[in-house]
Amino acid sequence: MRIAIPTDNPGGMQALRSGHFGHCDIFTIIELDDQKQIKTIELVPTPEHVSGGCMVPVNILHDAKVQAIVVGGMGARPLQGFNQVGIDVYWADRNTITDVATVVEHFVAGNLPVMRADQVCGGDGHDHH
């Protein structure tokens, strides 16, 4: 399984999670083997986020064969986009699960809920997602 985590530079296991998935510095992609052990760590730079460009990260992660993303929030449009391309969206509180290593630990343990449509951000420009 390949899991994307929006992170601040430089990315990697010790990187802090980004406050906004579409404006993150980089996506840290963790590939887990069948025993849920880390197989590979890949860094995928994010494109410039332009108005209405919420689908750009969706397409980049789909092309990178990501199967899940863990976010602290996102808008309705990208959530729908991830659902359409078959990428599961999981939610993790950025205040208590602050870095990639901790996200992976919680993901592997099955402690992260799937994000629901009623949890989306309003897109008002604040740092919610």
PyRosetta script that sets phi, psi and omega in degrees:
from pyrosetta import init, pose_from_sequence

init()
pose = pose_from_sequence("MRIAIPTDNPGGMQALRSGHFGHCDIFTIIELDDQKQIKTIELVPTPEHVSGGCMVPVNILHDAKVQAIVVGGMGARPLQGFNQVGIDVYWADRNTITDVATVVEHFVAGNLPVMRADQVCGGDGHDHH")
pose.set_psi(1, 138.3)
pose.set_omega(1, 178.5)
pose.set_phi(2, -110.8)
pose.set_psi(2, 122.3)
pose.set_omega(2, -175.8)
pose.set_phi(3, -117.0)
pose.set_psi(3, 128.6)
pose.set_omega(3, 176.6)
pose.set_phi(4, -99.0)
pose.set_psi(4, 139.4)
pose.set_omega(4, 176.7)
pose.set_phi(5, -131.6)
pose.set_psi(5, 117.8)
pose.set_omega(5, 177.5)
pose.set_phi(6, -66.2)
pose.set_psi(6, 124.3)
pose.set_omega(6, -174.5)
pose.set_phi(7, -135.2)
pose.set_psi(7, 165.3)
pose.set_omega(7, 172.2)
pose.set_phi(8, -84.6)
pose.set_psi(8, 158.8)
pose.set_omega(8, 175.7)
pose.set_phi(9, -60.6)
pose.set_psi(9, 144.1)
pose.set_omega(9, 10.5)
pose.set_phi(10, -94.4)
pose.set_psi(10, 6.6)
pose.set_omega(10, -174.9)
pose.set_phi(11, 81.5)
pose.set_psi(11, 179.1)
pose.set_omega(11, 179.6)
pose.set_phi(12, 99.4)
pose.set_psi(12, -179.3)
pose.set_omega(12, -172.7)
pose.set_phi(13, -62.3)
pose.set_psi(13, -33.1)
pose.set_omega(13, -177.6)
pose.set_phi(14, -93.5)
pose.set_psi(14, -0.5)
pose.set_omega(14, -177.1)
pose.set_phi(15, -66.5)
pose.set_psi(15, 147.5)
pose.set_omega(15, 174.0)
pose.set_phi(16, -78.8)
pose.set_psi(16, 148.3)
pose.set_omega(16, 177.3)
pose.set_phi(17, -71.6)
pose.set_psi(17, 145.7)
pose.set_omega(17, 178.1)
pose.set_phi(18, -79.4)
pose.set_psi(18, 150.5)
pose.set_omega(18, 177.2)
pose.set_phi(19, -79.0)
pose.set_psi(19, -9.1)
pose.set_omega(19, -176.8)
pose.set_phi(20, -147.7)
pose.set_psi(20, 114.7)
pose.set_omega(20, -172.9)
pose.set_phi(21, -60.5)
pose.set_psi(21, -39.5)
pose.set_omega(21, -176.8)
pose.set_phi(22, -78.8)
pose.set_psi(22, -14.8)
pose.set_omega(22, 179.0)
pose.set_phi(23, -113.6)
pose.set_psi(23, 14.5)
pose.set_omega(23, -178.6)
pose.set_phi(24, -66.4)
pose.set_psi(24, 158.4)
pose.set_omega(24, 178.1)
pose.set_phi(25, -68.8)
pose.set_psi(25, -39.1)
pose.set_omega(25, -172.0)
pose.set_phi(26, -160.1)
pose.set_psi(26, 152.2)
pose.set_omega(26, 171.3)
pose.set_phi(27, -98.8)
pose.set_psi(27, 125.9)
pose.set_omega(27, 171.2)
pose.set_phi(28, -92.9)
pose.set_psi(28, 120.4)
pose.set_omega(28, -179.4)
pose.set_phi(29, -108.2)
pose.set_psi(29, 121.5)
pose.set_omega(29, -179.5)
pose.set_phi(30, -105.9)
pose.set_psi(30, 125.8)
pose.set_omega(30, 174.9)
pose.set_phi(31, -103.4)
pose.set_psi(31, 125.4)
pose.set_omega(31, 178.5)
pose.set_phi(32, -103.1)
pose.set_psi(32, 142.9)
pose.set_omega(32, 176.0)
pose.set_phi(33, -85.1)
pose.set_psi(33, -174.3)
pose.set_omega(33, -176.5)
pose.set_phi(34, -64.6)
pose.set_psi(34, -21.9)
pose.set_omega(34, 177.4)
pose.set_phi(35, -94.5)
pose.set_psi(35, 11.3)
pose.set_omega(35, 179.8)
pose.set_phi(36, 63.2)
pose.set_psi(36, 31.2)
pose.set_omega(36, 173.3)
pose.set_phi(37, -98.3)
pose.set_psi(37, 150.4)
pose.set_omega(37, -179.8)
pose.set_phi(38, -69.2)
pose.set_psi(38, 122.5)
pose.set_omega(38, 179.3)
pose.set_phi(39, -96.0)
pose.set_psi(39, -48.8)
pose.set_omega(39, 178.2)
pose.set_phi(40, -144.2)
pose.set_psi(40, 158.7)
pose.set_omega(40, 173.2)
pose.set_phi(41, -127.1)
pose.set_psi(41, 125.3)
pose.set_omega(41, -177.9)
pose.set_phi(42, -126.4)
pose.set_psi(42, 144.3)
pose.set_omega(42, 177.5)
pose.set_phi(43, -112.5)
pose.set_psi(43, 127.2)
pose.set_omega(43, -179.1)
pose.set_phi(44, -121.6)
pose.set_psi(44, 114.0)
pose.set_omega(44, 179.0)
pose.set_phi(45, -63.5)
pose.set_psi(45, 149.2)
pose.set_omega(45, 178.7)
pose.set_phi(46, -93.0)
pose.set_psi(46, 146.7)
pose.set_omega(46, 177.1)
pose.set_phi(47, -78.1)
pose.set_psi(47, 168.5)
pose.set_omega(47, 174.9)
pose.set_phi(48, -62.7)
pose.set_psi(48, 134.1)
pose.set_omega(48, -178.7)
pose.set_phi(49, -92.1)
pose.set_psi(49, 112.8)
pose.set_omega(49, 179.4)
pose.set_phi(50, -109.5)
pose.set_psi(50, 162.9)
pose.set_omega(50, 179.3)
pose.set_phi(51, -53.7)
pose.set_psi(51, 129.1)
pose.set_omega(51, -179.1)
pose.set_phi(52, 75.3)
pose.set_psi(52, 6.3)
pose.set_omega(52, -175.9)
pose.set_phi(53, -93.8)
pose.set_psi(53, 23.0)
pose.set_omega(53, -177.2)
pose.set_phi(54, -63.6)
pose.set_psi(54, -20.2)
pose.set_omega(54, -179.7)
pose.set_phi(55, -82.1)
pose.set_psi(55, -15.2)
pose.set_omega(55, -179.7)
pose.set_phi(56, -60.3)
pose.set_psi(56, -51.1)
pose.set_omega(56, 177.7)
pose.set_phi(57, -62.7)
pose.set_psi(57, -34.6)
pose.set_omega(57, 177.8)
pose.set_phi(58, -58.1)
pose.set_psi(58, -48.8)
pose.set_omega(58, -178.2)
pose.set_phi(59, -67.2)
pose.set_psi(59, -38.6)
pose.set_omega(59, 178.2)
pose.set_phi(60, -62.5)
pose.set_psi(60, -44.6)
pose.set_omega(60, -179.2)
pose.set_phi(61, -71.0)
pose.set_psi(61, -33.8)
pose.set_omega(61, 174.8)
pose.set_phi(62, -63.2)
pose.set_psi(62, -44.3)
pose.set_omega(62, 178.3)
pose.set_phi(63, -63.2)
pose.set_psi(63, -29.0)
pose.set_omega(63, 178.9)
pose.set_phi(64, -83.9)
pose.set_psi(64, 6.9)
pose.set_omega(64, 176.3)
pose.set_phi(65, 63.8)
pose.set_psi(65, 32.1)
pose.set_omega(65, 176.4)
pose.set_phi(66, -73.2)
pose.set_psi(66, 140.8)
pose.set_omega(66, 179.5)
pose.set_phi(67, -109.9)
pose.set_psi(67, -15.9)
pose.set_omega(67, 179.6)
pose.set_phi(68, -152.6)
pose.set_psi(68, 151.6)
pose.set_omega(68, 173.7)
pose.set_phi(69, -132.3)
pose.set_psi(69, 143.7)
pose.set_omega(69, 177.8)
pose.set_phi(70, -115.0)
pose.set_psi(70, 120.5)
pose.set_omega(70, -176.4)
pose.set_phi(71, -128.8)
pose.set_psi(71, 166.2)
pose.set_omega(71, 173.1)
pose.set_phi(72, -96.2)
pose.set_psi(72, -4.0)
pose.set_omega(72, 179.5)
pose.set_phi(73, 158.3)
pose.set_psi(73, 162.4)
pose.set_omega(73, 175.4)
pose.set_phi(74, -168.1)
pose.set_psi(74, 167.4)
pose.set_omega(74, 178.9)
pose.set_phi(75, -79.3)
pose.set_psi(75, 170.5)
pose.set_omega(75, -177.6)
pose.set_phi(76, -65.4)
pose.set_psi(76, -40.1)
pose.set_omega(76, -176.3)
pose.set_phi(77, -62.7)
pose.set_psi(77, -50.7)
pose.set_omega(77, 177.8)
pose.set_phi(78, -66.1)
pose.set_psi(78, -33.6)
pose.set_omega(78, 177.1)
pose.set_phi(79, -60.8)
pose.set_psi(79, -44.2)
pose.set_omega(79, 177.0)
pose.set_phi(80, -62.8)
pose.set_psi(80, -40.6)
pose.set_omega(80, 178.9)
pose.set_phi(81, -61.6)
pose.set_psi(81, -46.2)
pose.set_omega(81, 178.0)
pose.set_phi(82, -61.1)
pose.set_psi(82, -42.5)
pose.set_omega(82, 178.5)
pose.set_phi(83, -61.6)
pose.set_psi(83, -39.8)
pose.set_omega(83, -178.7)
pose.set_phi(84, -65.4)
pose.set_psi(84, -35.3)
pose.set_omega(84, -178.1)
pose.set_phi(85, -93.5)
pose.set_psi(85, 3.4)
pose.set_omega(85, 175.0)
pose.set_phi(86, 83.9)
pose.set_psi(86, 22.3)
pose.set_omega(86, 175.9)
pose.set_phi(87, -100.3)
pose.set_psi(87, 120.3)
pose.set_omega(87, 178.9)
pose.set_phi(88, -74.5)
pose.set_psi(88, 138.4)
pose.set_omega(88, 180.0)
pose.set_phi(89, -109.8)
pose.set_psi(89, 121.1)
pose.set_omega(89, 178.4)
pose.set_phi(90, -110.1)
pose.set_psi(90, 150.4)
pose.set_omega(90, -179.5)
pose.set_phi(91, -110.7)
pose.set_psi(91, 138.7)
pose.set_omega(91, 173.7)
pose.set_phi(92, -142.8)
pose.set_psi(92, 131.9)
pose.set_omega(92, -179.3)
pose.set_phi(93, -62.7)
pose.set_psi(93, 119.5)
pose.set_omega(93, -178.6)
pose.set_phi(94, -68.3)
pose.set_psi(94, -20.9)
pose.set_omega(94, -178.2)
pose.set_phi(95, -77.7)
pose.set_psi(95, -25.8)
pose.set_omega(95, -178.5)
pose.set_phi(96, -112.8)
pose.set_psi(96, -22.8)
pose.set_omega(96, 178.2)
pose.set_phi(97, -117.7)
pose.set_psi(97, 87.6)
pose.set_omega(97, -163.8)
pose.set_phi(98, -95.3)
pose.set_psi(98, -19.0)
pose.set_omega(98, -176.2)
pose.set_phi(99, -131.3)
pose.set_psi(99, 169.1)
pose.set_omega(99, -175.6)
pose.set_phi(100, -61.8)
pose.set_psi(100, -44.1)
pose.set_omega(100, -178.3)
pose.set_phi(101, -58.2)
pose.set_psi(101, -41.2)
pose.set_omega(101, -180.0)
pose.set_phi(102, -70.5)
pose.set_psi(102, -36.8)
pose.set_omega(102, 175.5)
pose.set_phi(103, -59.4)
pose.set_psi(103, -48.4)
pose.set_omega(103, -178.3)
pose.set_phi(104, -61.6)
pose.set_psi(104, -42.7)
pose.set_omega(104, 178.8)
pose.set_phi(105, -57.7)
pose.set_psi(105, -47.0)
pose.set_omega(105, -179.6)
pose.set_phi(106, -69.8)
pose.set_psi(106, -37.0)
pose.set_omega(106, 179.4)
pose.set_phi(107, -63.5)
pose.set_psi(107, -49.1)
pose.set_omega(107, -178.5)
pose.set_phi(108, -61.5)
pose.set_psi(108, -35.6)
pose.set_omega(108, -179.5)
pose.set_phi(109, -77.1)
pose.set_psi(109, -7.4)
pose.set_omega(109, -179.9)
pose.set_phi(110, 77.4)
pose.set_psi(110, 25.0)
pose.set_omega(110, -175.9)
pose.set_phi(111, -93.7)
pose.set_psi(111, 1.9)
pose.set_omega(111, -176.6)
pose.set_phi(112, -106.1)
pose.set_psi(112, 125.9)
pose.set_omega(112, 179.8)
pose.set_phi(113, -79.7)
pose.set_psi(113, 153.4)
pose.set_omega(113, 172.3)
pose.set_phi(114, -70.4)
pose.set_psi(114, 136.7)
pose.set_omega(114, 179.5)
pose.set_phi(115, -73.0)
pose.set_psi(115, 134.5)
pose.set_omega(115, -179.5)
pose.set_phi(116, -100.0)
pose.set_psi(116, 158.3)
pose.set_omega(116, -179.3)
pose.set_phi(117, -60.0)
pose.set_psi(117, -30.0)
pose.set_omega(117, -179.2)
pose.set_phi(118, -79.6)
pose.set_psi(118, 1.9)
pose.set_omega(118, 178.2)
pose.set_phi(119, -102.5)
pose.set_psi(119, 2.6)
pose.set_omega(119, -175.5)
pose.set_phi(120, -69.5)
pose.set_psi(120, 157.5)
pose.set_omega(120, 177.9)
pose.set_phi(121, -84.4)
pose.set_psi(121, 157.9)
pose.set_omega(121, -177.4)
pose.set_phi(122, -82.4)
pose.set_psi(122, -7.4)
pose.set_omega(122, 179.6)
pose.set_phi(123, 70.1)
pose.set_psi(123, 33.3)
pose.set_omega(123, -177.0)
pose.set_phi(124, -89.4)
pose.set_psi(124, 9.5)
pose.set_omega(124, 176.2)
pose.set_phi(125, 91.2)
pose.set_psi(125, -6.3)
pose.set_omega(125, 176.8)
pose.set_phi(126, -80.5)
pose.set_psi(126, 163.7)
pose.set_omega(126, -174.6)
pose.set_phi(127, -83.1)
pose.set_psi(127, 65.2)
pose.set_omega(127, -178.9)
pose.set_phi(128, -96.2)
pose.set_psi(128, -23.9)
pose.set_omega(128, -169.5)
pose.set_phi(129, -140.2)
pose.dump_pdb("model.pdb")
